[in-house]
Amino acid sequence: MTRLNYGKTFLLGFGFFGVSIIWGVYNAFVPIFLANKFDLSPAIIGFFMTLDNIAALFIQPPVGAWSDRLRTPLGRRIPFIIVGAPISAVAFGLIPLAAALPLFVACTSTLLLSAALWRTPIVALMPDITPSKFLSKANGIINFMGGIGAIVALQTGGILYKINPSFPFWLGSILVIVAALIVFLFIEEPKEYAESEEQPGIIASLKEVFNDPDKSGLRILFAIFFWFVGYSAVETFFTLYAHNHLRLSEGDSATLLSVLPLFFVLSAIPAGMVAEKIGRRTTISIGLIILSIMLFLLYITPADALLVGVAPLPLVGIPLVEGGTRMLTLAGVLLVFGGIGWAFININSLPMIVDLTSAARIGTFTGLYYLFSTFSAIVGPNLNGWAVQLTGGNYNTIMLIAPFFMLAALALMTGVRKGEAIINEA
């Protein structure tokens, strides 16, 4: 293949769009439900918000390896999507209707288990249909679509939440079904697989990475762990940070956060192109530096200064007075750079992982990617939930802790020697 099939890649991106809709709404509004509806402490909220990642930790890696081995008339990835997505949509729509905590937990648990079933296969579809030299560019398109999903979740969700807290969840349920149908109807999986290669499971693959004399794979995986520890904590607690530290309403808190995925979306495809020019490792390192600086500036800048209006910005701006013009604030400007930095990191990390292996084991190594990113998403919110609680409810604390994990990831990336694009493919 001499060029990337943009049409097919954009259509596949609808799957990631659906995934992002779910987690965008979930991460923005479930913490608010837990704090306001059920009166839970920050530490308990932090633990609750890691339950999805605990489920994913045990489900996604083996599902990725299973999908490598599965052979059906529909393909090896699609069956997971057509089973998991509808269950996720129904459970998601029921979350805001749960009046008692046990029922709320039942709905969220069903969502978490079903979502873990189809997330790895849908991500593994991208390298299935994309040559190595186009992986960063294709991942940029996939994440562009995912970022649009996150914007819809936060921006439209913030508006709908003010009307009725159930509406963002119901919109998400509908869009997940639509996204899964688009992938099912328009994406055709490869019909030939590398059957002759032995396909070890997730544990054997992990041992292989640990025992490899070249520690590039191990360094990449631990770098992924560290940067997701920092990022997942910020993502989980940002609406509570904005509500308690910046004194914004719940809806405006979600709207402010939507600035980051907006500029992630705008930077997603360029981030893949930049990596083609200067390399994936260098691009990721630049992103880690940008994100570290952004988070530290959020920590040291006074709350009043962060809400100073910089320029009018429709949709993702916030009104500084009731009924006023929507404005991009100084906090929003910092989130602009955060979105760019996160695009440089996130667009190029999965391509580095899958280029450590062969086509026959893409699902398995995608599972390794999710093993480390998911474990970090368990550690991050719990660590920061306790930090907030021990500092008397100071949500600004997370903006101090997160940059240290970004810098640890940066140190690990300096020793990476593998994972760049394979450019000599036919």
N, C-alpha and C positions, 0 to 999 in steps of 0.2 A: 504494500500500500504506500503510495507516494504522497498522500495528503490525508489529513484528518477528515472524517465524515462528520461535518458539523451538524447536519440535520439529525442524524441518528443520535449523536451525543447530546444534543439539546433535548430530544425526546426522552432519552434515558434520564436526563436531569430532572424530569418530573417526579421520578421516584425519590430522589433526594429532596426535592421540594416538599413532598408529603412528609418525609421524616422530619424535616426542619420545622414545618408547621406544628407538628405535635410537640416537639421539644421546646420550641420558642414560646408557645402558650403555656406549656407545663412549667417551665422554669420561671416565667414571668409572674404567673398568677397563683400557682399552687402554694408557694411560700406565703403569699398574702392570705390565702384561705387558712393556712395552718396557724398563722399568727393572729389573725382577726376573728376567724370563725371558731377555731378550736383552742385558742389562747395557749399555744405551745411556746416553749422557750427557744432562743436561737440555737442552742446545742441540739435540741430535739429536732428542730427544723432542718439543721444541717444533716443530721443522720437520715431523716426521712427523705431528703432530696438526693441521697446517695443510693436509695433502695433500687432505683432503676439501673444503676451501674453495678450493684451487687448481683442483680438478676442477669445483667448482660455479661458480667465477668465469667459466669459459669455456663452461659448459654451461647454467646456469640462465637467464641473461638471454636468449640466443637461443631457448631452449625456451619461455620466456614469450611472446616475440613470435610464435614458430611456432604456439603454441596459440591465439593471437588469430586467426590466419588459417585454422586447420584447421577443416574441416567434415566430420563423419562421422555416421552414424546414432546413434552413442553420445554425440555431443557433441564439443566441442573440447578439453576437459580430461580426461575420463574415460579415453580411450585411453592416455594417458601413465601413468596410475595402474595400470591393469590389466597393463601391460607391465613397468613399473619395480618395483612393490612385490614381486612374487614373486621376481624376481632378487635384490633387496635382502635378502629374508628368507633365502634359501638361502646367499648369501655371508656374511651376518651369523652364521648358525649354525655356519659352518665356521671362523670366526676363532680361537676358543680351541683348536681341534684342531690348528692349524698348529704343528708342532714346530720347523721351520726358518724363519729370517727371510725368505728369498725366498718361501716358501709363504704366510707370514703377510702379506707385502706383496701377493701375488696376491689373497688373499681380501679384504683391506681395499680394494684398488684396485677390485675388482669391485663391492663395496658402494658405494664413493664415486661411481663412475660411474653406477650404476643409480639411486641415491638422488637424484642431481642431476637425473635425467631427470623425476622426478615431483613434486619438492617445490614448484617454482613453480606448476605447474598446479593442485595441490590447494589452495594458498593463494589463488590467483586465483579459485577457485570461490566463495569467500565474498563478495567484492564483486560477482560475477556475479549472485548471487541476493538481494542485500541493497541496499536504497536507501541513499543517502549518509547521511541523517540517523540511520540505525541502525548505521552501520559500526563506531563505537567500541564500542557495546554488543555487536554480533555478534562483533567481534574479541575482546572480553572472554570470550565464551562459547567461541570457538574455542581461545583460549589457556588457558581453564579446563580444557578437555579435554586440551590439550597438557601443561599442568602436572600433571594426574593421571598422564599417561604418564611424565613425568619422575620423579614420586614413586614410581610402580611400579618404574621402572628403578633408582632409587637405594635405596629402602627394601627392596622385595622382592629386588632385585638384591644388596644388601648381605648379606641373610640367606642367599640362595642361594649367593653366592660362597664363604661359609664352608663350605658343604657340598661344593660342586664348582664351580670357576671357570668351567666351561662352562655351568652352569645359567642364569645371567642372560641369556646370549646366545640360548640355545634358547627361553627364555620370550619374549624379544623377537621372535624369528622368528615364533613362533606368533601373537602379538598383532598383528604387522604384517599378516599375511595376513587375520586376522579384521577388522581395521580397514578394510583396502582393500575387502573384500567388503561391509561395511556401506555404505560410500560408493557402491560400484557398484550395490548393490541398491536403495538408498533415496533417493539424490539424483538428481533429474532436472534436467538442465541446461536453461537457456532455449533455446527453439527459434528465436528471432528475434535477429538480431545487427545492429549498425549497419554494414551493408555499404557504404553510400555514402561513408563517411569514408575518406580515404586513411590507410593504416596504415604509417607509416615504421618502419624497424627500430630496433634498440636504439641504434646509433651515432647515427642521425639524431635520435632522441628525446633522447639525451644532449646533443647539440649544441644542441637546442632549449632545454633547461634552462639550459645555459651562456650562451646568447645572449639569454635572456629579460631585459628591463630590470629586472623585479622579480626579485630574487635569492632569493626565498623558497624556491623548489624546490631551488636549489643549496645554500642554507644547511641545509635539512632533510637533504639527502643527506650533506653533510659532517658534520653533527651525528650522524647515524646511524653514519657511519664512526668517529667518535671514541668514542662511547659503547660501540660494540661492540668496539673495540680493548681498552678496559678490561675489559669484561665477559667477553669470550671468553678472555682470558688467565687471569682468575680461575677461570672454569669449567673450563678445561683443566687447570690445575695444582692445583686445590683438594684433591683426594684426596692428592696428593704433599705439599702444604703441611700438611695435617692429620696425615699419617703421619710426616713428618720434623720439623715445627715443634712440633706439639702432641703427638706421640708416640702417636697412636691407631693401632689396627690398620687394615688396608685396608678391611675391612667396616664398621667404625665410622666411618671417614673418609667413606665414601659415605653412611652413615646421617646423619651430621652435615650434610653438604651437602644432604640431602633436605629440611631445614627450609626452605631458601630456596624451592624450587619449591612446597612445601606452602602457604606464605603468599603466594606468587605466585598460586596457584590460588584461594585464599580472597579475594584482592584483585582478581582479573582482572575479574569482572563489575562490582564497585563502581568500579573504575578507569574503565570505560567510562561509567558513570553520572555520575561526578564530571566527566568531560570534557564531557558533555552540559550540565552546569550552569555550569562555569567556563571551558570551552574546552580544546582539545587541547594547545595550546602551553603554557598555564599549568600544566596537569596534568603534562606531560612535564618541565617545569622543576622542579616540586616533587620529582618522582621523582629527577632528577639530583642535587639537593641532598641528599636522604635517602641515596642510594647513595654519594655522595662521603664523607659523614660516617661511614657504616657502615664503609667500607673503611679510612679513616684510623684509626678506633678499633681495628679489627683489627690494624693495624700497630703502634700504640703500646702496646697492652695486653699485659702479659707473658703468656707461654703458660700458666703455672700459673693465672693469674687467669681466663683465657678458659675454663678447664675447671672453674671453680667451679659447682656445681649450684645452679640457681635454683628449679626446681619440677619435680615428676614430670611426665613427658610420654611416654605410651605410643607405641610405633611409631617415631617419629622422634627420641626421646630416646636418649641413649647411656648404657650402664652405666659408672659411674665406678670400680666395683670389679667383679671377676669374679662374675657371677651376681647383681649388685645391681640395684636399681630403675633403670629408664631415666629419665634426667634431662635436662631442658632446661638447658644450660649457658649461661654468659655469651656464649660464641661463638654459641650457638644463638639467643640473644636478638638479637644483632646481625644474624644472618642472617634473623630474622623481619622486621626493618626493611628489610633488603636485598630480600626478596621483595616487600614492599609497594612500595618504590621502583621496582623493576624492572617491576612490573605497571603503574605509572603511566606509565612510559616506553614499554614494549614494546606495550602494548595500543593506544596511540594513534598510534604512528609510521606503521604501514602505512596506516591510514585517511587520514592527512594526505597520503601519497604518492599514493594512488589518487584523491583528490579534487583533485589537480592536473590531471587529464586527463578524457577522456570514457570512456563505457562500452566503446567499441570498442577502446580501447587499455589496458585494465586489466592484461592479461597483460604487455604491454610495460613499463608503469611498475612492476608488481610485480617484473619482471626488473631494473629500475634499483635498486629497493630492495635486492634480493639482490646486485646488483653491488657496491654500497657496503658492505653488511653483510658480505658474503663476503670482500671484499678486506681489510676490517678484521680479520676472523677469521684471515687469513693473517699480517698484520703483528703482531697482539697476541701470540699464543703464541711466535712467533719472537723478538720483542723481549724478552719476559719470560724465555724460555728462556736467552737469552744473559745477561740480567741476573742470573738465578739462578746461572749458571755462573761469571760474573765476580765474584760475591760469595761464592764458595766454597760453593755449595749452599744459600744462605740463601733458602728459599722465601717467607719473609715479605716479601721485597723487592717482590713483585708487589702487595702491599697498599698500598705506598707509591706505585708508579707509576700504578696504575689510576685513582685519584681525579683526577689531573691531566687525563686524557683526558675524564673526566666533566665537569669544569669547562670545558674547551674546548668541549664540546658545548653546555653551558649558555650560554656566550657567543654561540655561533652562533644558538641558538634565540631570543635576544632580538630579532633582526632579522627574524624570520619573520612574514609578513603573510598568507599563504595557507594552505590546507589544512584550514580549519575545516569543519564539517559544512554541507552544502547543505540547508537546511531547507524550501525551497519546492517540494519534489518532490510529485508526486501520490501 
